[in-house]
Amino acid sequence: MTVLMVLIILAVLFLLGAALVILVIGPLILLQPERRTRDWYAPRTTLLEPRDASLPQENLTIQSFDGVPLSAWLVPQRNKPRGTILYLHGVGDCKIGGIALARLWYTQGYNVLLYDSRQHGESGGNYCTYGFYEKRDVSTAIDYLESRTDIVAGSIGVFGTSMGAAVAIQAAAIDPRIKAVVAEASFTDLRTISVDYQRRIVKLPWHFLRNFAMSRSQKIANFKARLVSPLEDVKRLTTPVLFIHGTNDEFIRVEYSKILFEDATGPKDLLLIEGANHNDVWEVGGTIYERKILDFFERHVHPS
């Protein structure tokens, strides 16, 4: 056997193996991302729940429209709030990731609600659908806030990062109670971002593999991927949106926020943090990042 034949065989085996990963394991990776929990965060931060940041804390379980228990924290103001901000985390993450931001918003007079998305953190659910079902969970969370007679929710703002940003946009498109959205590092649509992840993980851009794996995912989780499209939603959205993105984002390309901003037809703003990657936007942006978000919520959630 010649060296060339050996190389050809190895190449074929690699392609077959990569295809197997995408077709068989791909749907599971997509639908059941790794869950970050308290154990993951414990070696990395001392902020494991709101009380660790000297914040008032209520531990909640909110039942989704289809019976999935969503683990949540409410950080309520003792006096009349300026409004309420919902924090939506990214894929694989959990509500712990929003504690520092909750402290920032609480000190400015807002209630804050943080919850683990379905199939994330301490919440129930078997599958993550990137907004298809999650957008309705946002409405359920707002329903819960409005059902409380002992607190004043006021106007609602939503902050989402990564997947949470995409969910926030999709939620605002169906729920007019959301008065403002801050979308940090959102993708444009599920099909596009799944190809990006496929290229990064197994270095194969073949769309037919993506299509086959996506088809299997849709059947398993009973959802429609083509309807997971923040890009289509911003074209008809009247809710103000602030798009934020790090220019060096290696997970979700900065071009996606630029596209979303250009296609958005409602009130909009765009903040690009020079040199920031996917998970250090606040760290790199510093006070500019903080001030932009606070001013945005001030204008649209608590207008003078």
N, C-alpha and C positions, 0 to 999 in steps of 0.2 A: 504494500500500500504506500503510495507516494505521500509526500508531505502535503501536497495540495489537496489530495483526497481527504486526509485527516482533518485539515482545516475546514473543508467543506462540511464534513460530518459534524464537527464541533459547532460550526455556525448553525447548521440545521437543528441540532439538539438545543442550542441556546434559544433559537427562535421558537421551537416547540415548547420549551420550558417557560419562556416569557409569555407565550400565548396561553399556556395552562394557568399561569398565575392570574392573568387578566380575566380569563373566562370562568375559572372556578373560584379562585380566592378573591378576585376583584370585587364581586358583589358583597362579600362579607366585610371586606375592608371599607367599602363605601357605606354600607348600611350599619355597621357596628364598629365605629372607630373606638380606639382605646379610651377608657374612661380615666380622667384625672380625678383624684379624690384627695381627701385630707392627708392620706399617707404620702401621696406624691408631693404635696406642697410643704409638708412638715419640715423637711431638711432645707427648704429654700426660703421660708419666710416665717415670721412670727404672727402674721395676720391670717389666722385660719378661720375666723368668724368675726362678725362685726364688733362684738364686745372687745375683741383684742385691739381694736382701733378706738376704744372708748366711745363706741356708738351704742345707742339703745337697740335692742334686738328682739324680734319675735320669730320663733321657729314655726314655719307653716308647712302644710301640705295642701296644695291646690289640685283639685281633680280636673283634668282636662276634659274637653267635650266628649272624648271617647273613653274616658275612664282611666287614663294614665295618671298616676300620682306624680306631681311635680314638687320636688323639695325646694323650699323657698325661705328667704329671710326678708322680713320687713323691717326697715329702719325708719321709724315714725318720728315726726317732729312733735315736741310737747305742746307747742302753740300752733296757731294757724300756719300751714305751710305755704310756700310760694308755688307749689305744685308737686307732682310726683314724677320721678324718673325711673324707668325700668332699665335694668342692665341685662343685656343678652350676650353671653360668652361665645367664643369660637368653637370650632369642631374639636372634639376630644377634651375640651377644657370644662370648667365648672364655675359655679357662682363665686368661689373663693377668689378667682381672678379679678373680680370687680370690687373687692372690699376697699382698696385704696381710693378708687374713684368715688365710691359711696361716701367715704369720709369727706372728700372734696365737695360733693354736692350737698351733703348734710350740713356742712358748715355755712353753706350759702342759703340755707332755709328750705331745702326740698326734702320730702319723703323720698326714700329709695326702696325699690323692690328688686331683689336679685333672686333668680331661680335657676335651677339646673334644667337645661333642655331635656326633652325626652331622650332616653338612651344615653344619658350623660350624668356624671356625678352620682348623686344619691336618688335621682328620679327613676321612675319605672320606664317601661317601654322597651320594645325589642329592636326597633329600627330608627335610624336617623334619616330624615327625608329632606333636609336642607331648606325647609320652608314650606313644603307642601302641606304638612300637618302643623308644623311649628308656628306658622303665622296665625293659626286659629288659637293656639295656646296663648299667644300674646293677648288676644281678645278675652280669653277666659281669665287671664290674670287681671285685666282691667275690670271685668265683671266682678271679680272677687273684691277688688278695692272699693268699687262702688256699692257693694253690699254691706260694707262695714259702716255701722252707724256711729262708731266711737272715734273714727278718724275722718279727716277731710282730705280727699285725694286731690281736689283741684284739677287743673289742666295736666295732661299727660305728655311727657316727653320720653323718647326711647333712644337709648344709646346701645349700638351693637357693634361688635368687633368681629371681623372675618366672617364666618358663617352667620354670626349674630347680626352683622350689618345687613347681610342679604335678607335675613328673616325680618329685620326691622322694616326694610323697604317694602317687602311683600305684605307685612301686616298693615302698614299705613295705607296701602292700596285698597284694603277691604274694611278698614275701621277708621271712620272719621273722628273718633274720639282722640286719636293720636295727633297732637298739635305740632310736633317737631320730631325730626329724626336726625341723629348723628350717626353716620355710617362710616366706620373706620375699616378700610381695607376690604371692601366688598368685592365679590365676583359679579360678573355680568349675568351668567346663566350656568346652570348645573352641567350641561353638556360640554361647554367650553372649558370649564375649570377641571372637569374630569379628564379631558384630553391632556391638559397641562400636567396633572398629577401622574398620568400614565407615562408621559414622556420623561418625567423626572425620576420615576421609580424604576421603570424597566427600559427606558430609552427607545420606546417604539411609538411612533406617532400614528399607527394604523387606526383609522376611524372605524373600520368595520369591527375591530376587536372591541373598541369602546361601545359601539352600538349594540353588539351582542351582549356584553357584560351589563350594559345599562338596561337592556330589555329584560334580562334575568332579574336584575335588581327591582325593576318596576313590578314584576309579577310577585316576587317574594314579599315586598313591603306594600303592595297594592297602592301605588301612586304613579303619577305621570311626570316624568322628568322634564318634558318640554314646558310644563307649566311653572317650573321653578326658574323664574326669569326676572330678576330685579330690573333688567334692562327694559323689558316690556312694561313693567309696572311704573317706572319713572316717567314713561311717556304720557301717562294719564294721571299722574299723581299731582295733587294740588297742595299736599302737605310740604312745608319747608324742609329741605334736606341739606345738611352740611356733610360733604364728602371729605374724608381725611385719608391720606395714604402716605407711606414712606416711599421715597423715590428709589430706594435700594431693596424693595421687598422681593425676596426670592421665592415666596410661596404663592402670592397672588399679585400679578403684575400691576404696577401703578397705572398702566394704560387703561385698566378696567374702570378705575374711578374717574379717569378723564373722560372716558366714553359715557359713563353714567351721567356725569355732570353735563356734558354737551347735549345729551338726549333728554335730560329732565326738563319738563315744561313748567313746573311750578317754581316757587321761590327756592333759590339754591345758592350754595357757596362751596368753594373748594379750597382746602388747605393741604398743600404738599409739604411734607417734612423732609428737607434735604438730608440725605445720608441715612435715613432711618430704614430699618428692615421691617419684618412683619411684626415682631414682638417687642420692639423698643421704641415705638412711635412717641409715647409720652416721655420716656427718658431722654430722647434726643430733642424733642420739641420743647420740653420744659414749660416755662411760663407762657410762651406763645401758644402752645397747644392748650393749656389750661384756660387761658383768657378767651381764646376763640370759642371753646365749647361753652363756657359760662356765659359769655355775651350772647351766644346763639340761643341758649335756653332762656336767658333773660328776656330776649326780644319776643320769643314765640310761645314759651310756656308761662312766663310771668310778665306780660307786657305792662308797661307803666300805664 
